[in-house]
Amino acid sequence: MTEPRAERRGVRISDPQVMRALAHPARLTIMEHLSSLPEGATATECAEIVGQSPSATSYHLRELAKAGLVEPAPSRGDARERIWRAVSSSWSVDAGRDAEPDAVAAQTALVEAWLARELDRSRAWLRRASAEPPEWYDAARLFDSQLLITAEELAELNDAVDRLLEPYRKRTRTDPPAGARTVSVHYKALPLE
């Protein structure tokens, strides 16, 4: 189903069934939320983030658990409370270069659901940008750069960007300074035709 890397941090998803299970806006939101919380969250807490009922959110959590993406977390002391956590702090999708059409379709559906969600976030920012405090308005960026680069250089660039982001990741930043906000960094580096 999922193939964990050597470190617990990243999971590579190659199974079409797992991709289909994740290709739902609510499940993507749940995964993002749980991936940022090492201690996990309840269905009720996730429901607040997703904007669905706790019972609908519980269903999504069970489906994510069947796919091997979330698991029960240790109790906070109240045995009636069921806490869920992501099995990994991050995940990637790769059906493989020579994947069967079913796997390619599942990967496409998942990536398109994720891209639609990111586009919605960008549009929401544009709608509220003028009401943001000046320091946040000035710090935000939407930009596009076309690079002339080899595959090896692109791999090095991707690794460098990942290293730059690492100290700021929500899940692992234990003592953020006052005024810190959650920020979505949507990075893509795709060869053009």
QUIDA-V553579 format. One record per residue. N is the residue number from 1. PHI is phi in whole degrees, -180 to 180 (none if undefined). Layout:
n->N phi->PHI
n->N phi->PHI
//
This chain:
n->1 phi->none
n->2 phi->-121
n->3 phi->-119
n->4 phi->-67
n->5 phi->-77
n->6 phi->-59
n->7 phi->-89
n->8 phi->-69
n->9 phi->-64
n->10 phi->-119
n->11 phi->-122
n->12 phi->-98
n->13 phi->-97
n->14 phi->-124
n->15 phi->-81
n->16 phi->-58
n->17 phi->-65
n->18 phi->-68
n->19 phi->-60
n->20 phi->-64
n->21 phi->-64
n->22 phi->-87
n->23 phi->-77
n->24 phi->-139
n->25 phi->-54
n->26 phi->-66
n->27 phi->-70
n->28 phi->-62
n->29 phi->-67
n->30 phi->-61
n->31 phi->-62
n->32 phi->-62
n->33 phi->-63
n->34 phi->-66
n->35 phi->-67
n->36 phi->-93
n->37 phi->-121
n->38 phi->-60
n->39 phi->-83
n->40 phi->85
n->41 phi->-157
n->42 phi->-85
n->43 phi->-61
n->44 phi->-65
n->45 phi->-66
n->46 phi->-67
n->47 phi->-60
n->48 phi->-63
n->49 phi->-73
n->50 phi->-81
n->51 phi->80
n->52 phi->-124
n->53 phi->-72
n->54 phi->-59
n->55 phi->-70
n->56 phi->-65
n->57 phi->-67
n->58 phi->-59
n->59 phi->-59
n->60 phi->-63
n->61 phi->-63
n->62 phi->-65
n->63 phi->-66
n->64 phi->-65
n->65 phi->-68
n->66 phi->-59
n->67 phi->-81
n->68 phi->82
n->69 phi->-98
n->70 phi->-130
n->71 phi->-148
n->72 phi->-62
n->73 phi->-106
n->74 phi->-58
n->75 phi->-66
n->76 phi->-90
n->77 phi->119
n->78 phi->-99
n->79 phi->-62
n->80 phi->-77
n->81 phi->-87
n->82 phi->-99
n->83 phi->-107
n->84 phi->-116
n->85 phi->-140
n->86 phi->-72
n->87 phi->-73
n->88 phi->-149
n->89 phi->-81
n->90 phi->-154
n->91 phi->-147
n->92 phi->-136
n->93 phi->-119
n->94 phi->-158
n->95 phi->-74
n->96 phi->102
n->97 phi->-62
n->98 phi->-105
n->99 phi->-68
n->100 phi->-66
n->101 phi->-55
n->102 phi->-63
n->103 phi->-69
n->104 phi->-63
n->105 phi->-64
n->106 phi->-66
n->107 phi->-63
n->108 phi->-61
n->109 phi->-62
n->110 phi->-66
n->111 phi->-65
n->112 phi->-65
n->113 phi->-64
n->114 phi->-66
n->115 phi->-64
n->116 phi->-62
n->117 phi->-64
n->118 phi->-67
n->119 phi->-66
n->120 phi->-60
n->121 phi->-63
n->122 phi->-65
n->123 phi->-64
n->124 phi->-63
n->125 phi->-60
n->126 phi->-60
n->127 phi->-68
n->128 phi->-108
n->129 phi->-55
n->130 phi->-67
n->131 phi->-93
n->132 phi->-74
n->133 phi->-59
n->134 phi->-53
n->135 phi->-66
n->136 phi->-77
n->137 phi->-59
n->138 phi->-72
n->139 phi->-81
n->140 phi->-69
n->141 phi->-141
n->142 phi->-128
n->143 phi->-151
n->144 phi->-137
n->145 phi->-129
n->146 phi->-98
n->147 phi->-107
n->148 phi->-106
n->149 phi->-151
n->150 phi->-87
n->151 phi->-62
n->152 phi->-65
n->153 phi->-64
n->154 phi->-65
n->155 phi->-61
n->156 phi->-64
n->157 phi->-63
n->158 phi->-59
n->159 phi->-63
n->160 phi->-65
n->161 phi->-63
n->162 phi->-60
n->163 phi->-65
n->164 phi->-65
n->165 phi->-78
n->166 phi->-49
n->167 phi->-67
n->168 phi->-102
n->169 phi->-59
n->170 phi->-57
n->171 phi->-64
n->172 phi->-107
n->173 phi->-82
n->174 phi->-87
n->175 phi->-137
n->176 phi->-69
n->177 phi->-68
n->178 phi->-57
n->179 phi->89
n->180 phi->-68
n->181 phi->-127
n->182 phi->-74
n->183 phi->-126
n->184 phi->-91
n->185 phi->-107
n->186 phi->-106
n->187 phi->-116
n->188 phi->-137
n->189 phi->-138
n->190 phi->-123
n->191 phi->-62
n->192 phi->-90
n->193 phi->-73
//
